[in-house]
Amino acid sequence: MIAQTAVALARQRLPPRSVVSTITTEGGSAVNVIPARTRAAIEMRSPSLDGLRVIQRRVRACLEAGALATGCALELTPVGNDFADLRQDTSLSAFYRDAMISRGREVKVTDAAVASTDMGNVSHLVPSIHPLLGYDVGGGAALHTAAFTDHGTSPSSDRAVLDGAFGLALAAARAARDPAQRARLTRGAALRQGSPPER
């Protein structure tokens, strides 16, 4: 509780658009017994790797404060790798947008952090796009819910997959047919080889 309260109070001092989400996964088995061990899972998000490092340091300090105050030992176990910020290629995004408009779709292409994905790490190495594409969820089912999942096999979702594949293929074809774009993209990919982002 001390650590979670410290995290909650630290939020106002975190970089803009920071997200810290916590859940207690193990907290004891009886109300009248102090648990020998507790566990929590924490996810941190930031629009940039620099911001993520700030969040990680601050959250670590909050956890250490809880351990210090209660005389507990603290063990931190990182899960997976850090995801870098997403850098969308402007020209490829424009080509994709044009392709999707030809399919009668509105397109949103943004660098804003909208999901946890290693696509950000990929985009630091090679020119990339990661557009968003929606489908009908019948009355506005919220993301990551059972109701949303139920619509994942609908004709609307199948159409979204086909439209997305078409848009990506056409964007790549347009870039390949344009000598200047082809040279820019292959040159940029060659320059990035051997210099992956910090993970």
RAKA-V611824 format. One record per residue. N is the residue number from 0. RES is the residue in one letter. OMEGA is omega as a letter, one per 40 degrees, with the letter a starting at -180 (none if undefined). Layout:
{{N/RES/OMEGA} {N/RES/OMEGA}}
This chain:
{{0/M/i} {1/I/a} {2/A/a} {3/Q/i} {4/T/i} {5/A/i} {6/V/a} {7/A/i} {8/L/a} {9/A/a} {10/R/a} {11/Q/a} {12/R/a} {13/L/i} {14/P/i} {15/P/i} {16/R/i} {17/S/i} {18/V/i} {19/V/a} {20/S/a} {21/T/i} {22/I/i} {23/T/a} {24/T/i} {25/E/a} {26/G/a} {27/G/a} {28/S/i} {29/A/a} {30/V/a} {31/N/i} {32/V/i} {33/I/a} {34/P/i} {35/A/a} {36/R/i} {37/T/i} {38/R/i} {39/A/i} {40/A/a} {41/I/i} {42/E/a} {43/M/i} {44/R/i} {45/S/i} {46/P/a} {47/S/i} {48/L/i} {49/D/i} {50/G/i} {51/L/i} {52/R/i} {53/V/a} {54/I/a} {55/Q/i} {56/R/a} {57/R/a} {58/V/i} {59/R/i} {60/A/i} {61/C/i} {62/L/i} {63/E/i} {64/A/i} {65/G/i} {66/A/i} {67/L/a} {68/A/a} {69/T/a} {70/G/a} {71/C/i} {72/A/a} {73/L/i} {74/E/i} {75/L/a} {76/T/i} {77/P/i} {78/V/i} {79/G/a} {80/N/i} {81/D/i} {82/F/i} {83/A/i} {84/D/a} {85/L/i} {86/R/a} {87/Q/i} {88/D/a} {89/T/a} {90/S/i} {91/L/i} {92/S/i} {93/A/i} {94/F/i} {95/Y/a} {96/R/i} {97/D/a} {98/A/a} {99/M/i} {100/I/i} {101/S/i} {102/R/i} {103/G/a} {104/R/i} {105/E/a} {106/V/i} {107/K/i} {108/V/a} {109/T/i} {110/D/a} {111/A/i} {112/A/a} {113/V/a} {114/A/i} {115/S/i} {116/T/i} {117/D/i} {118/M/i} {119/G/i} {120/N/i} {121/V/a} {122/S/i} {123/H/a} {124/L/a} {125/V/i} {126/P/a} {127/S/i} {128/I/i} {129/H/a} {130/P/i} {131/L/a} {132/L/a} {133/G/i} {134/Y/a} {135/D/i} {136/V/i} {137/G/i} {138/G/i} {139/G/i} {140/A/a} {141/A/i} {142/L/i} {143/H/i} {144/T/i} {145/A/i} {146/A/i} {147/F/a} {148/T/a} {149/D/a} {150/H/a} {151/G/i} {152/T/a} {153/S/i} {154/P/i} {155/S/i} {156/S/i} {157/D/i} {158/R/i} {159/A/i} {160/V/a} {161/L/i} {162/D/i} {163/G/i} {164/A/i} {165/F/a} {166/G/i} {167/L/a} {168/A/a} {169/L/i} {170/A/i} {171/A/a} {172/A/i} {173/R/i} {174/A/a} {175/A/a} {176/R/a} {177/D/a} {178/P/a} {179/A/i} {180/Q/i} {181/R/i} {182/A/a} {183/R/a} {184/L/i} {185/T/i} {186/R/i} {187/G/i} {188/A/a} {189/A/i} {190/L/a} {191/R/a} {192/Q/i} {193/G/i} {194/S/a} {195/P/i} {196/P/i} {197/E/a} {198/R/none}}
